Amino acid sequence: MRAEWDSVLEKVLLQPDHSSLTVLFELLLTEEERSAVAGRLKVFQMLLQGEMSQRQIAHEYQISIATITRCSNYLKHMTAEQRTAIKQLIMS
C-alpha cells in the first residue's frame, strides 16, 4: 500500500499550479473527504496556536470533538522538534 500512496504524492507534486491541483483533488476525493481534510488542517492549526479550547474549536468550525481529540492526541505524542517542524509546515 505504501507504494500506492507514494504514487499519489508523486502526482500531487507534479502538478504545475493551483488549478491543476484542484482538478486532481476533485478527482481523487469526494467533497466530504476534501472538507474533512480541510477541517483536520484547521484543527491542527488551532491546537498549535493554543488560543481556543477544543470545545471552542468544535463550535466555531463545526468539527467533531472526536476529530479534535484525535488531532490533539497526535500532537501530544510528538517531540518538541516534530511540533516545531509541523508548525513551520502548516502555519505559514
N, C-alpha and C positions, 0 to 999 in steps of 0.2 A: 504494500500500500504506500510505503514511503516514496517509491519511485514515481507513483502516480501523482502524489502531492507535489513532488519536485517538478513534475511536468506542468502542473497548474501554475506554480510560482514562476517557472520559466516563461510561460505565456504572458503572465501579468507583467513581468519585467521587460518583455519585448514590445509592449505597446508604446507607440510614439507620443501619445497625447491623451489628455483627459477624455476626449470624445471616444477614442478607441477603447480606453479602459471602461468607460460607462457601458459601451456596447458589450464588451466581454463579460462584465459582471451581470448585466441584464440577461445574458445568455446562460451563465452558469448558476445564478442564484435567483430564487423567487423574490418577489417584493418583500415577503415576510422575512426571508433569510437576510436580505440586504438591511432591512430595518433592525433585525436582531444584531447584526454585526455593528451597525452604527450605534445602537444602544449600548452594546458592550464597550465600545471605544469610549463613549461618553461616560460610562460608569468608571472606567479606569482613570480617565482624566479627572473626574470629580473626586474620586477617592484619593488620588495623588495630590490634588490641591488641598484636600483636608478641610475645606471651608463649610461643608454641609454634612449632616448626618446621613446614614443610609436611608432612613425613612424620608428625609427631605429630598434626597436624590430620587427615590421611588415616586414620590408625589409630583415633583417638578417635571420629571422626564417620562412619566408613565412607564416605568421599568419595574419588573417584579422584584420583590425582596430576595427571592431565590437567586436571581441573576446577580444581584448586587452582592449577596453573601458569597457566591462562588468567586466573583472577582476579588472581593476583599480577602478571602482565604488564600487565593493565589498570590496576592501581594504580600501577605503575612509570611509566606514561606520563601520569599526572595531574600537574597543577601542585599546589603546596602548598595553594593556595586551594581547588582542587577536592577534595583529600583531606580538608581541614577540613570542607567542606560535606557530603561523603559521611559522615564520622564523625558529624556532627550529625544527619544523616538516619537512619542505621541503628544507631547505638549508644545511642540514648535509649529 
